[in-house]
Amino acid sequence: MPSKSNPSYAMHLATSDEGMCLKDFTLFHAFNENGAMAIKLEANKAINKAIDDGALNMILSPNKFKAQYHVQGVKDDAKKAHTKIAEAYSAMEAA
C-alpha cells in the first residue's frame, strides 16, 4: 500500500519515487530535482549546448506529428488539472 501523502517531501527531499502515492509520485516527477521533468530539462540543456558548440550539426529532429501529439497531451493534462482544481474550490465553497 502506498505511503501517506507528503507533498513537501516528494517535491523537495525525496531521491526516488519508490512507495509514493499517485499524488506524491506526480509531484516528485514535476518538481523534484531527481524527477522526470528535471531530467528532461537537463537533457534539453545538453542538446542545446552541443548544438551551440558545433558537436551536433542539427537539432535531433523528431517527427513533427509526434512532437505535436506530446505537446497537446501536456496542454490537455494541464487543462484537466485546472478544471479539477476549479471544481474542488466550487465544492469547497458550496459546503
Biopython code that builds the backbone (N, CA, C, O; Angstrom):
import numpy as np
from Bio.PDB.StructureBuilder import StructureBuilder

atoms = [
    (1, "MET", "N", (0.842, -1.182, 0.000)),
    (1, "MET", "CA", (0.000, 0.000, 0.000)),
    (1, "MET", "C", (0.888, 1.246, 0.000)),
    (1, "MET", "O", (1.870, 1.309, 0.740)),
    (2, "PRO", "N", (0.544, 2.242, -0.834)),
    (2, "PRO", "CA", (1.375, 3.456, -0.866)),
    (2, "PRO", "C", (1.364, 4.178, 0.467)),
    (2, "PRO", "O", (0.424, 4.071, 1.255)),
    (3, "SER", "N", (2.428, 4.908, 0.689)),
    (3, "SER", "CA", (2.541, 5.662, 1.943)),
    (3, "SER", "C", (1.570, 6.835, 1.957)),
    (3, "SER", "O", (1.009, 7.205, 0.926)),
    (4, "LYS", "N", (1.384, 7.408, 3.126)),
    (4, "LYS", "CA", (0.552, 8.599, 3.278)),
    (4, "LYS", "C", (1.193, 9.745, 2.501)),
    (4, "LYS", "O", (2.418, 9.835, 2.424)),
    (5, "SER", "N", (0.382, 10.606, 1.936)),
    (5, "SER", "CA", (0.885, 11.712, 1.129)),
    (5, "SER", "C", (1.743, 12.665, 1.949)),
    (5, "SER", "O", (1.401, 13.030, 3.074)),
    (6, "ASN", "N", (2.866, 13.058, 1.355)),
    (6, "ASN", "CA", (3.776, 14.028, 1.959)),
    (6, "ASN", "C", (4.329, 14.894, 0.822)),
    (6, "ASN", "O", (5.468, 14.704, 0.398)),
    (7, "PRO", "N", (3.522, 15.850, 0.324)),
    (7, "PRO", "CA", (3.903, 16.632, -0.858)),
    (7, "PRO", "C", (5.228, 17.365, -0.730)),
    (7, "PRO", "O", (6.001, 17.404, -1.687)),
    (8, "SER", "N", (5.502, 17.937, 0.412)),
    (8, "SER", "CA", (6.748, 18.686, 0.586)),
    (8, "SER", "C", (7.958, 17.772, 0.431)),
    (8, "SER", "O", (8.937, 18.127, -0.226)),
    (9, "TYR", "N", (7.880, 16.598, 1.040)),
    (9, "TYR", "CA", (8.961, 15.624, 0.913)),
    (9, "TYR", "C", (9.129, 15.213, -0.544)),
    (9, "TYR", "O", (10.247, 15.169, -1.057)),
    (10, "ALA", "N", (8.015, 14.913, -1.209)),
    (10, "ALA", "CA", (8.058, 14.467, -2.608)),
    (10, "ALA", "C", (8.690, 15.525, -3.509)),
    (10, "ALA", "O", (9.482, 15.193, -4.391)),
    (11, "MET", "N", (8.349, 16.785, -3.296)),
    (11, "MET", "CA", (8.834, 17.856, -4.175)),
    (11, "MET", "C", (10.267, 18.279, -3.885)),
    (11, "MET", "O", (10.975, 18.712, -4.794)),
    (12, "HIS", "N", (10.707, 18.161, -2.636)),
    (12, "HIS", "CA", (11.989, 18.770, -2.272)),
    (12, "HIS", "C", (13.058, 17.820, -1.740)),
    (12, "HIS", "O", (14.245, 18.071, -1.953)),
    (13, "LEU", "N", (12.684, 16.746, -1.059)),
    (13, "LEU", "CA", (13.670, 15.931, -0.364)),
    (13, "LEU", "C", (13.865, 14.527, -0.920)),
    (13, "LEU", "O", (14.952, 13.963, -0.792)),
    (14, "ALA", "N", (12.849, 13.958, -1.524)),
    (14, "ALA", "CA", (12.918, 12.571, -1.986)),
    (14, "ALA", "C", (13.989, 12.404, -3.064)),
    (14, "ALA", "O", (14.255, 13.313, -3.850)),
    (15, "THR", "N", (14.591, 11.223, -3.078)),
    (15, "THR", "CA", (15.574, 10.912, -4.114)),
    (15, "THR", "C", (15.046, 9.895, -5.114)),
    (15, "THR", "O", (15.680, 9.645, -6.140)),
    (16, "SER", "N", (13.889, 9.307, -4.823)),
    (16, "SER", "CA", (13.232, 8.404, -5.770)),
    (16, "SER", "C", (11.729, 8.443, -5.505)),
    (16, "SER", "O", (11.277, 8.993, -4.500)),
    (17, "ASP", "N", (10.967, 7.854, -6.415)),
    (17, "ASP", "CA", (9.510, 7.833, -6.265)),
    (17, "ASP", "C", (9.008, 6.547, -5.604)),
    (17, "ASP", "O", (7.802, 6.305, -5.550)),
    (18, "GLU", "N", (9.915, 5.743, -5.113)),
    (18, "GLU", "CA", (9.556, 4.439, -4.557)),
    (18, "GLU", "C", (8.575, 4.563, -3.397)),
    (18, "GLU", "O", (8.816, 5.305, -2.445)),
    (19, "GLY", "N", (7.470, 3.830, -3.486)),
    (19, "GLY", "CA", (6.480, 3.776, -2.418)),
    (19, "GLY", "C", (5.551, 4.970, -2.320)),
    (19, "GLY", "O", (4.758, 5.054, -1.383)),
    (20, "MET", "N", (5.632, 5.892, -3.262)),
    (20, "MET", "CA", (4.797, 7.095, -3.185)),
    (20, "MET", "C", (3.382, 6.832, -3.693)),
    (20, "MET", "O", (3.167, 6.027, -4.600)),
    (21, "CYS", "N", (2.428, 7.528, -3.087)),
    (21, "CYS", "CA", (1.074, 7.503, -3.616)),
    (21, "CYS", "C", (1.070, 8.282, -4.936)),
    (21, "CYS", "O", (2.049, 8.957, -5.256)),
    (22, "LEU", "N", (-0.002, 8.195, -5.689)),
    (22, "LEU", "CA", (-0.065, 8.823, -7.009)),
    (22, "LEU", "C", (0.178, 10.335, -6.939)),
    (22, "LEU", "O", (0.891, 10.888, -7.777)),
    (23, "LYS", "N", (-0.405, 10.996, -5.951)),
    (23, "LYS", "CA", (-0.232, 12.450, -5.816)),
    (23, "LYS", "C", (1.244, 12.811, -5.654)),
    (23, "LYS", "O", (1.761, 13.680, -6.356)),
    (24, "ASP", "N", (1.912, 12.136, -4.725)),
    (24, "ASP", "CA", (3.318, 12.436, -4.476)),
    (24, "ASP", "C", (4.197, 12.017, -5.649)),
    (24, "ASP", "O", (5.172, 12.697, -5.971)),
    (25, "PHE", "N", (3.855, 10.894, -6.292)),
    (25, "PHE", "CA", (4.575, 10.440, -7.486)),
    (25, "PHE", "C", (4.551, 11.526, -8.555)),
    (25, "PHE", "O", (5.573, 11.821, -9.174)),
    (26, "THR", "N", (3.388, 12.113, -8.764)),
    (26, "THR", "CA", (3.230, 13.179, -9.764)),
    (26, "THR", "C", (4.015, 14.417, -9.368)),
    (26, "THR", "O", (4.704, 15.004, -10.202)),
    (27, "LEU", "N", (3.921, 14.822, -8.114)),
    (27, "LEU", "CA", (4.665, 15.989, -7.640)),
    (27, "LEU", "C", (6.165, 15.764, -7.737)),
    (27, "LEU", "O", (6.908, 16.669, -8.118)),
    (28, "PHE", "N", (6.616, 14.556, -7.393)),
    (28, "PHE", "CA", (8.034, 14.229, -7.477)),
    (28, "PHE", "C", (8.544, 14.442, -8.900)),
    (28, "PHE", "O", (9.559, 15.108, -9.103)),
    (29, "HIS", "N", (7.851, 13.886, -9.874)),
    (29, "HIS", "CA", (8.335, 13.966, -11.251)),
    (29, "HIS", "C", (8.155, 15.350, -11.870)),
    (29, "HIS", "O", (8.839, 15.682, -12.838)),
    (30, "ALA", "N", (7.259, 16.151, -11.337)),
    (30, "ALA", "CA", (7.058, 17.509, -11.860)),
    (30, "ALA", "C", (8.015, 18.524, -11.239)),
    (30, "ALA", "O", (8.462, 19.443, -11.926)),
    (31, "PHE", "N", (8.342, 18.378, -9.944)),
    (31, "PHE", "CA", (9.064, 19.442, -9.242)),
    (31, "PHE", "C", (10.403, 19.057, -8.610)),
    (31, "PHE", "O", (11.237, 19.931, -8.375)),
    (32, "ASN", "N", (10.623, 17.788, -8.334)),
    (32, "ASN", "CA", (11.840, 17.371, -7.641)),
    (32, "ASN", "C", (13.028, 17.357, -8.594)),
    (32, "ASN", "O", (12.875, 17.027, -9.770)),
    (33, "GLU", "N", (14.205, 17.710, -8.098)),
    (33, "GLU", "CA", (15.406, 17.747, -8.942)),
    (33, "GLU", "C", (15.814, 16.364, -9.434)),
    (33, "GLU", "O", (16.649, 16.253, -10.332)),
    (34, "ASN", "N", (15.241, 15.311, -8.863)),
    (34, "ASN", "CA", (15.504, 13.943, -9.311)),
    (34, "ASN", "C", (14.376, 13.382, -10.180)),
    (34, "ASN", "O", (14.435, 12.231, -10.613)),
    (35, "GLY", "N", (13.362, 14.189, -10.430)),
    (35, "GLY", "CA", (12.192, 13.734, -11.177)),
    (35, "GLY", "C", (12.358, 13.838, -12.687)),
    (35, "GLY", "O", (13.346, 14.371, -13.192)),
    (36, "ALA", "N", (11.365, 13.316, -13.385)),
    (36, "ALA", "CA", (11.404, 13.245, -14.853)),
    (36, "ALA", "C", (11.530, 14.622, -15.506)),
    (36, "ALA", "O", (12.269, 14.772, -16.479)),
    (37, "MET", "N", (10.830, 15.619, -14.994)),
    (37, "MET", "CA", (10.892, 16.944, -15.610)),
    (37, "MET", "C", (12.295, 17.536, -15.507)),
    (37, "MET", "O", (12.793, 18.117, -16.471)),
    (38, "ALA", "N", (12.929, 17.395, -14.363)),
    (38, "ALA", "CA", (14.293, 17.912, -14.190)),
    (38, "ALA", "C", (15.271, 17.177, -15.098)),
    (38, "ALA", "O", (16.167, 17.786, -15.682)),
    (39, "ILE", "N", (15.090, 15.865, -15.213)),
    (39, "ILE", "CA", (15.962, 15.083, -16.091)),
    (39, "ILE", "C", (15.803, 15.538, -17.531)),
    (39, "ILE", "O", (16.792, 15.673, -18.251)),
    (40, "LYS", "N", (14.568, 15.776, -17.959)),
    (40, "LYS", "CA", (14.312, 16.230, -19.330)),
    (40, "LYS", "C", (14.886, 17.626, -19.557)),
    (40, "LYS", "O", (15.454, 17.890, -20.617)),
    (41, "LEU", "N", (14.748, 18.516, -18.592)),
    (41, "LEU", "CA", (15.290, 19.869, -18.754)),
    (41, "LEU", "C", (16.810, 19.841, -18.868)),
    (41, "LEU", "O", (17.387, 20.593, -19.653)),
    (42, "GLU", "N", (17.461, 18.979, -18.089)),
    (42, "GLU", "CA", (18.919, 18.840, -18.189)),
    (42, "GLU", "C", (19.314, 18.299, -19.564)),
    (42, "GLU", "O", (20.305, 18.745, -20.141)),
    (43, "ALA", "N", (18.556, 17.354, -20.083)),
    (43, "ALA", "CA", (18.835, 16.825, -21.424)),
    (43, "ALA", "C", (18.682, 17.924, -22.470)),
    (43, "ALA", "O", (19.483, 18.017, -23.400)),
    (44, "ASN", "N", (17.654, 18.753, -22.317)),
    (44, "ASN", "CA", (17.461, 19.871, -23.253)),
    (44, "ASN", "C", (18.661, 20.821, -23.229)),
    (44, "ASN", "O", (19.124, 21.276, -24.275)),
    (45, "LYS", "N", (19.154, 21.113, -22.031)),
    (45, "LYS", "CA", (20.324, 21.989, -21.910)),
    (45, "LYS", "C", (21.539, 21.370, -22.592)),
    (45, "LYS", "O", (22.288, 22.059, -23.285)),
    (46, "ALA", "N", (21.731, 20.069, -22.394)),
    (46, "ALA", "CA", (22.868, 19.386, -23.010)),
    (46, "ALA", "C", (22.758, 19.388, -24.534)),
    (46, "ALA", "O", (23.756, 19.581, -25.228)),
    (47, "ILE", "N", (21.564, 19.176, -25.051)),
    (47, "ILE", "CA", (21.346, 19.211, -26.505)),
    (47, "ILE", "C", (21.653, 20.598, -27.048)),
    (47, "ILE", "O", (22.362, 20.739, -28.044)),
    (48, "ASN", "N", (21.119, 21.619, -26.391)),
    (48, "ASN", "CA", (21.352, 22.997, -26.844)),
    (48, "ASN", "C", (22.833, 23.356, -26.807)),
    (48, "ASN", "O", (23.337, 24.009, -27.720)),
    (49, "LYS", "N", (23.536, 22.928, -25.749)),
    (49, "LYS", "CA", (24.971, 23.206, -25.663)),
    (49, "LYS", "C", (25.718, 22.495, -26.788)),
    (49, "LYS", "O", (26.602, 23.084, -27.410)),
    (50, "ALA", "N", (25.376, 21.247, -27.052)),
    (50, "ALA", "CA", (26.033, 20.500, -28.119)),
    (50, "ALA", "C", (25.803, 21.152, -29.482)),
    (50, "ALA", "O", (26.699, 21.159, -30.325)),
    (51, "ILE", "N", (24.627, 21.690, -29.696)),
    (51, "ILE", "CA", (24.349, 22.411, -30.945)),
    (51, "ILE", "C", (25.168, 23.697, -30.994)),
    (51, "ILE", "O", (25.801, 23.989, -32.009)),
    (52, "ASP", "N", (25.163, 24.471, -29.901)),
    (52, "ASP", "CA", (25.929, 25.720, -29.844)),
    (52, "ASP", "C", (27.430, 25.477, -30.019)),
    (52, "ASP", "O", (28.122, 26.284, -30.639)),
    (53, "ASP", "N", (27.930, 24.366, -29.474)),
    (53, "ASP", "CA", (29.356, 24.038, -29.579)),
    (53, "ASP", "C", (29.734, 23.436, -30.922)),
    (53, "ASP", "O", (30.915, 23.242, -31.213)),
    (54, "GLY", "N", (28.737, 23.143, -31.735)),
    (54, "GLY", "CA", (29.005, 22.560, -33.043)),
    (54, "GLY", "C", (29.165, 21.052, -33.025)),
    (54, "GLY", "O", (29.491, 20.454, -34.051)),
    (55, "ALA", "N", (28.940, 20.422, -31.870)),
    (55, "ALA", "CA", (29.054, 18.964, -31.789)),
    (55, "ALA", "C", (27.901, 18.276, -32.515)),
    (55, "ALA", "O", (28.058, 17.182, -33.056)),
    (56, "LEU", "N", (26.767, 18.918, -32.519)),
    (56, "LEU", "CA", (25.622, 18.431, -33.305)),
    (56, "LEU", "C", (25.375, 19.439, -34.415)),
    (56, "LEU", "O", (25.285, 20.641, -34.167)),
    (57, "ASN", "N", (25.267, 18.948, -35.618)),
    (57, "ASN", "CA", (25.049, 19.842, -36.749)),
    (57, "ASN", "C", (23.592, 20.203, -36.935)),
    (57, "ASN", "O", (23.270, 21.182, -37.608)),
    (58, "MET", "N", (22.727, 19.433, -36.353)),
    (58, "MET", "CA", (21.300, 19.708, -36.482)),
    (58, "MET", "C", (20.614, 19.331, -35.191)),
    (58, "MET", "O", (21.134, 18.572, -34.373)),
    (59, "ILE", "N", (19.442, 19.883, -35.040)),
    (59, "ILE", "CA", (18.627, 19.528, -33.884)),
    (59, "ILE", "C", (18.182, 18.085, -34.069)),
    (59, "ILE", "O", (17.879, 17.664, -35.185)),
    (60, "LEU", "N", (18.143, 17.338, -32.994)),
    (60, "LEU", "CA", (17.639, 15.970, -33.065)),
    (60, "LEU", "C", (16.174, 16.059, -33.457)),
    (60, "LEU", "O", (15.318, 16.268, -32.597)),
    (61, "SER", "N", (15.871, 15.906, -34.737)),
    (61, "SER", "CA", (14.522, 16.242, -35.210)),
    (61, "SER", "C", (13.547, 15.091, -35.085)),
    (61, "SER", "O", (13.614, 14.121, -35.840)),
    (62, "PRO", "N", (12.630, 15.205, -34.119)),
    (62, "PRO", "CA", (11.573, 14.207, -34.020)),
    (62, "PRO", "C", (10.546, 14.445, -35.114)),
    (62, "PRO", "O", (10.478, 15.522, -35.706)),
    (63, "ASN", "N", (9.774, 13.448, -35.359)),
    (63, "ASN", "CA", (8.667, 13.577, -36.286)),
    (63, "ASN", "C", (7.748, 14.689, -35.774)),
    (63, "ASN", "O", (7.393, 14.695, -34.595)),
    (64, "LYS", "N", (7.360, 15.626, -36.639)),
    (64, "LYS", "CA", (6.567, 16.770, -36.194)),
    (64, "LYS", "C", (5.231, 16.327, -35.609)),
    (64, "LYS", "O", (4.768, 16.897, -34.622)),
    (65, "PHE", "N", (4.616, 15.324, -36.204)),
    (65, "PHE", "CA", (3.341, 14.846, -35.664)),
    (65, "PHE", "C", (3.525, 14.341, -34.234)),
    (65, "PHE", "O", (2.715, 14.647, -33.360)),
    (66, "LYS", "N", (4.590, 13.567, -33.992)),
    (66, "LYS", "CA", (4.841, 13.049, -32.643)),
    (66, "LYS", "C", (5.068, 14.185, -31.657)),
    (66, "LYS", "O", (4.564, 14.151, -30.534)),
    (67, "ALA", "N", (5.825, 15.185, -32.076)),
    (67, "ALA", "CA", (6.088, 16.327, -31.196)),
    (67, "ALA", "C", (4.790, 17.060, -30.873)),
    (67, "ALA", "O", (4.536, 17.397, -29.716)),
    (68, "GLN", "N", (3.969, 17.305, -31.895)),
    (68, "GLN", "CA", (2.696, 17.991, -31.671)),
    (68, "GLN", "C", (1.771, 17.174, -30.768)),
    (68, "GLN", "O", (1.068, 17.718, -29.916)),
    (69, "TYR", "N", (1.788, 15.863, -30.976)),
    (69, "TYR", "CA", (0.958, 14.970, -30.162)),
    (69, "TYR", "C", (1.333, 15.085, -28.685)),
    (69, "TYR", "O", (0.457, 15.203, -27.828)),
    (70, "HIS", "N", (2.620, 15.050, -28.389)),
    (70, "HIS", "CA", (3.065, 15.106, -26.997)),
    (70, "HIS", "C", (2.831, 16.487, -26.383)),
    (70, "HIS", "O", (2.467, 16.592, -25.212)),
    (71, "VAL", "N", (3.035, 17.531, -27.158)),
    (71, "VAL", "CA", (2.766, 18.886, -26.654)),
    (71, "VAL", "C", (1.281, 19.030, -26.335)),
    (71, "VAL", "O", (0.915, 19.592, -25.302)),
    (72, "GLN", "N", (0.433, 18.526, -27.216)),
    (72, "GLN", "CA", (-1.011, 18.612, -26.972)),
    (72, "GLN", "C", (-1.392, 17.827, -25.720)),
    (72, "GLN", "O", (-2.263, 18.250, -24.960)),
    (73, "GLY", "N", (-0.743, 16.690, -25.507)),
    (73, "GLY", "CA", (-1.011, 15.902, -24.301)),
    (73, "GLY", "C", (-0.684, 16.669, -23.033)),
    (73, "GLY", "O", (-1.443, 16.625, -22.065)),
    (74, "VAL", "N", (0.437, 17.369, -23.034)),
    (74, "VAL", "CA", (0.816, 18.178, -21.872)),
    (74, "VAL", "C", (-0.212, 19.284, -21.649)),
    (74, "VAL", "O", (-0.631, 19.532, -20.519)),
    (75, "LYS", "N", (-0.614, 19.942, -22.727)),
    (75, "LYS", "CA", (-1.631, 21.006, -22.612)),
    (75, "LYS", "C", (-2.957, 20.453, -22.088)),
    (75, "LYS", "O", (-3.589, 21.061, -21.224)),
    (76, "ASP", "N", (-3.374, 19.300, -22.612)),
    (76, "ASP", "CA", (-4.623, 18.683, -22.169)),
    (76, "ASP", "C", (-4.569, 18.322, -20.687)),
    (76, "ASP", "O", (-5.529, 18.550, -19.951)),
    (77, "ASP", "N", (-3.445, 17.758, -20.255)),
    (77, "ASP", "CA", (-3.290, 17.412, -18.844)),
    (77, "ASP", "C", (-3.372, 18.651, -17.954)),
    (77, "ASP", "O", (-3.994, 18.615, -16.892)),
    (78, "ALA", "N", (-2.745, 19.748, -18.388)),
    (78, "ALA", "CA", (-2.786, 20.991, -17.610)),
    (78, "ALA", "C", (-4.220, 21.525, -17.538)),
    (78, "ALA", "O", (-4.666, 21.987, -16.488)),
    (79, "LYS", "N", (-4.931, 21.455, -18.660)),
    (79, "LYS", "CA", (-6.323, 21.936, -18.684)),
    (79, "LYS", "C", (-7.192, 21.101, -17.740)),
    (79, "LYS", "O", (-8.010, 21.647, -17.000)),
    (80, "LYS", "N", (-7.014, 19.774, -17.768)),
    (80, "LYS", "CA", (-7.767, 18.898, -16.865)),
    (80, "LYS", "C", (-7.466, 19.230, -15.415)),
    (80, "LYS", "O", (-8.371, 19.241, -14.581)),
    (81, "ALA", "N", (-6.196, 19.501, -15.105)),
    (81, "ALA", "CA", (-5.816, 19.841, -13.733)),
    (81, "ALA", "C", (-6.503, 21.123, -13.282)),
    (81, "ALA", "O", (-7.022, 21.192, -12.168)),
    (82, "HIS", "N", (-6.509, 22.137, -14.140)),
    (82, "HIS", "CA", (-7.163, 23.400, -13.789)),
    (82, "HIS", "C", (-8.669, 23.208, -13.598)),
    (82, "HIS", "O", (-9.265, 23.821, -12.712)),
    (83, "THR", "N", (-9.279, 22.367, -14.416)),
    (83, "THR", "CA", (-10.705, 22.078, -14.275)),
    (83, "THR", "C", (-10.985, 21.399, -12.946)),
    (83, "THR", "O", (-11.925, 21.772, -12.245)),
    (84, "LYS", "N", (-10.168, 20.391, -12.586)),
    (84, "LYS", "CA", (-10.350, 19.691, -11.312)),
    (84, "LYS", "C", (-10.165, 20.638, -10.129)),
    (84, "LYS", "O", (-10.894, 20.557, -9.141)),
    (85, "ILE", "N", (-9.191, 21.531, -10.234)),
    (85, "ILE", "CA", (-8.949, 22.498, -9.159)),
    (85, "ILE", "C", (-10.151, 23.424, -9.003)),
    (85, "ILE", "O", (-10.592, 23.685, -7.884)),
    (86, "ALA", "N", (-10.681, 23.920, -10.118)),
    (86, "ALA", "CA", (-11.856, 24.794, -10.072)),
    (86, "ALA", "C", (-13.049, 24.063, -9.467)),
    (86, "ALA", "O", (-13.792, 24.636, -8.671)),
    (87, "GLU", "N", (-13.233, 22.803, -9.841)),
    (87, "GLU", "CA", (-14.330, 22.005, -9.285)),
    (87, "GLU", "C", (-14.154, 21.816, -7.780)),
    (87, "GLU", "O", (-15.122, 21.875, -7.022)),
    (88, "ALA", "N", (-12.921, 21.589, -7.356)),
    (88, "ALA", "CA", (-12.655, 21.396, -5.932)),
    (88, "ALA", "C", (-12.968, 22.657, -5.134)),
    (88, "ALA", "O", (-13.566, 22.587, -4.061)),
    (89, "TYR", "N", (-12.561, 23.809, -5.661)),
    (89, "TYR", "CA", (-12.865, 25.070, -4.967)),
    (89, "TYR", "C", (-14.364, 25.334, -4.954)),
    (89, "TYR", "O", (-14.886, 25.815, -3.948)),
    (90, "SER", "N", (-15.073, 25.036, -6.041)),
    (90, "SER", "CA", (-16.514, 25.223, -6.081)),
    (90, "SER", "C", (-17.205, 24.344, -5.045)),
    (90, "SER", "O", (-18.115, 24.792, -4.347)),
    (91, "ALA", "N", (-16.766, 23.089, -4.950)),
    (91, "ALA", "CA", (-17.352, 22.172, -3.967)),
    (91, "ALA", "C", (-17.066, 22.643, -2.546)),
    (91, "ALA", "O", (-17.914, 22.526, -1.661)),
    (92, "MET", "N", (-15.860, 23.178, -2.334)),
    (92, "MET", "CA", (-15.486, 23.659, -1.000)),
    (92, "MET", "C", (-16.357, 24.865, -0.626)),
    (92, "MET", "O", (-16.808, 24.978, 0.514)),
    (93, "GLU", "N", (-16.586, 25.757, -1.582)),
    (93, "GLU", "CA", (-17.391, 26.946, -1.306)),
    (93, "GLU", "C", (-18.865, 26.594, -1.089)),
    (93, "GLU", "O", (-19.560, 27.264, -0.325)),
    (94, "ALA", "N", (-19.338, 25.546, -1.760)),
    (94, "ALA", "CA", (-20.731, 25.131, -1.626)),
    (94, "ALA", "C", (-20.992, 24.445, -0.284)),
    (94, "ALA", "O", (-22.122, 24.410, 0.202)),
    (95, "ALA", "N", (-19.936, 23.910, 0.296)),
    (95, "ALA", "CA", (-20.098, 23.166, 1.562)),
    (95, "ALA", "C", (-20.256, 24.074, 2.750)),
    (95, "ALA", "O", (-20.400, 23.598, 3.876)),
]
sb = StructureBuilder()
sb.init_structure("model")
sb.init_model(0)
sb.init_chain("A")
sb.init_seg("    ")
for serial, (resi, resn, name, xyz) in enumerate(atoms, 1):
    if name == "N":
        sb.init_residue(resn, " ", resi, " ")
    sb.init_atom(name, np.array(xyz, "f"), 0.0, 1.0, " ", f" {name:<3s}", serial, name[0])
structure = sb.get_structure()
